[in-house]
Amino acid sequence: MGKYLALVVLVSVTLSLIPLQHAYADGQITVWYNDKKLVFDAKPYAKDGRTLVPFRKILEEFGTKVSWDSERQVVIATKNATKVSLKIGTNYAYVNGSKVNLDVPPEISGGRTFVPLRFISENLGAEVKWEGSTNTVSITYNNNSYKLGQGGTYKDLKFSISKIDTSSEQGVLKVIGKLNFDASSAVLEVADEYGYVLPADIAITGKSGGMNNIEGKVILPGCHNFISKYVVIKKPNSENKIVKIAEYEVL
């Protein structure tokens, strides 16, 4: 009787595991955007260790303006100071005009255009986590847009941009702010409303309250009537890839 009962229990446990194992074995990937489970019109899939998803759904979740150039086969996503362009079958993209290498290129599958999820999400300022045991991608996106003078956080990082000064030196724009991390690892950019981006050279000017006082110096182009609209802070992530952590709107 004891052996029979043990066999029944063993069979029951084994059968209860079959659906779970099948769900993960078939490669189906689940994507969460904050607390919302995303439903796509075509299933996400993995390629070369990266997750690809239908481009329009994920970009619209971020509130980006999305366009598709069918002739050149280019996806363009624009949100405030960030403009990302990806070309089908090309292993690099452009972020605000700068060329960035991709681990896996966007591609067309089953009549749908798929883009690398992590690349898109992190360049729009989101945090991405992968849970391999359940084939689940979790995207955490907080509104990382601020007004001048506001303090912000990203994980354990703290920062603020207090003002932009155009009066102290002709042809030079200065960005004044604070960071609680090494300024040498930060990237500071200033963009106009058309997506034209200028880099800033960052210098530490002192310390206060555990923060580094910084000054970003931007050389203005003589041939371009540049009016600053956004200040963007970027930093290398755990994979040493530059991602956006904050965006300040200049009033």
N, C-alpha and C positions, 0 to 999 in steps of 0.2 A: 504493500500500500504506500509506504514511504517513497519507494523508488518511482512509483506511478505518479504520485503527487509532484515530485521533483521534476519529472519529465514534462508534466503539464505546465508547470511554472516556467520552465526553460523555453518551451515552445511559445508560450504566451508573450514572454519578454522579447523573444526573437522576432515574432510577428509585429509587435508594437514598434520595433525599430525600423522596419522595412520602409514605411513611407518617409520617415525622416532621412534615412540614408539615401533614398532615391531622390529626394528633393535637392540634396546637396550634390549628388553624383551627376545629375543631369546638367549641371553648370548654370542653373538659373540664378541670376544675380538680383538681389533686392537693393533698392536705393531709397534711403531716407533723407529728406531735406528738412532739417530741424526735426519737428515732431510729425512730419507728414510723409507718408509712404507714397512715392511717386508711381504713377501708372503711365507707361509709355505705349505708343501705338506699335512699337516694335521692341522686342526684348533686348536689353543690354547684354553684352557679352565681353569676355576677356580675350585679349590678344597680347602676346609677349609680356604678360604680367601686368597689363593695364586694362582698365575697364572703359569700354566705349559705349556711348548712349546716343539716342536720336538727338540731334542738336537743338531743334526748336523748343522742345519741352523743357530741357534743363536750362536753357538760356532765358526763357520766359519766366521760369521760377525765380531767377535772380532779378527780374524786372529790367532786363536789358532790351535795347532796341536791336532787333535781329533782321539781317538781310541776307539774301542768297543770290549770288551772281552766277546764274546757270551757264553763261557763256565761258567764264573763266573758272567755274567750279570753285568759288571762294565763299566761305562763310564769314560774315562780318558781324561782330557783336560789340555794341557800344553802350556804355553806362557811365555817365558823367565824364570823369577824366580818363577812363580806360577804354581803349579800342583794341580789340583782338581780331586778327584776320588769319584764317586758316584755309589752305588750299588742299583740295582732295589729292591724296597720294603723295603729299610733300612732307618730309620729315622735319620741317621747321615752320614756325608761325611768326607773325609780327605782333608785338605788343607795343602800342603807341609808337609804331615805326621802327622799333628795335627788333632785330632778328633773334629768335629764341628757338633752340633745338627742341624737338619732340622725341619722346621715347617711342611713340607709335603715331603714325600719321592718321589724319581723318580719312574716312573711306565711305564708299557707297555700297550698301548691302541690302538686297531685297527691295531696291527702289527707295531706300531711306538713307539719309546722310548721317553718319555716326562720327562723333568727336570724342577725344580723350577727356574723360570726366575730371580727373584730378587737375590736369592742366587748366581747363576752363575755370573750375571752381576756385583754385588757389589764386589765379590771376584776377579774379573778381573779389578777392578778400575773404574767402571761406576757408575753413579748416576741414580736412578730409581724413577719415579713418576707415581702414579696411579690416573686417573681421573674417578671416579666412575660413574658420570653422563653420560659418553659416552663409558664406558668400554674400556678405552684406556690406554695403558702402554707406557710411553715415556722413552727411554734409552738415556742418554747423556754420550757419551764416547769421551773424549779427550785423545790424546796421552800423557799418564802420565809417559813416559819414559824420563829420563834425563841423561846427562853426569855429572860426578863429577865437582862441581864448579858452576853448573847452579842453579838458583833459580826457584822454582816452586810454583804453587798455586792449591788449591782444595777448591772450594766455597770461604769462607773467610779465609782459612788457607794459611799460607805462610811457606816455608821451603827451605832448601838447605843442601846438603851434599858436603863438600869440599874435604875431603880426607880420606883415610884409612891408618892407621899407624901400621906397624907390627914390627917396629924396637925398640920401647921403652921398651918392656917387653916380655921376652920369653914366648911363648905359649899363648900370648894374642894379639888380634886384636882390634884396637881402631878405631871407626868411629867418625869423627869430622863433626859437622854441626850446623845448626841454625833452630829454630822453633819459630813461633809467638804465640804458644799456650802452654798450660800446658804440660810439658814433661811427667808428671805422667800418662797422658791419652794416650800417644803414645806407639806404639809397633814398635821396630826396629829389623830387621832381616837381616842376611847376608847369601846369598846362593851361591853355586858353580854352574857350568854349568850342573850338573847332577840332580839338584833339592834338594841337601842335604842342609838343612837349620839350621842355628845356631841363637839363640836369643841373643840380646844384653841388658845388664843392662845400663839404661840411667841415666846420672847425669848432672845437670845444672852447668856449670862452670863459668857463668857470663852473662852479658847482653850487647847488642850493637845495636843501631839503632832500638829499640823497639822489638828486637828478643832475645830469649834465646839461649845462646851458649850451645851446648850440646856435651857430649862425651859418646858414646856407647861402652861398654866394652864386648868383645866376648871372651870366653874361648875356645881355639882351642882343639879339641880332639887329644890325642896323637897317636891314632891308625888310624887316617884318614888323608891322604895327602890333606888337604883342601886348595883350591885356590879360593879366593873370586871372584865372577863374578858379583853379583848384591847386592845392598842394598835396602831393601824394608821398606817403612814407612806405618804403618797402624794406624787406630784410630777407636774408637767406633762410629757408626752412630746414627741416631735419635732413633733407636730401641735397642741401646746399644749392637749392634753386631759389631765385629771387621771386618773392610773392608780395602782394600788396597787403599791408596791415591796417592802413588808415588813409582817409581822404578828407581834406579840409576844404570847405567852400569859402572862397574869398568874396565877400560882399562888396 
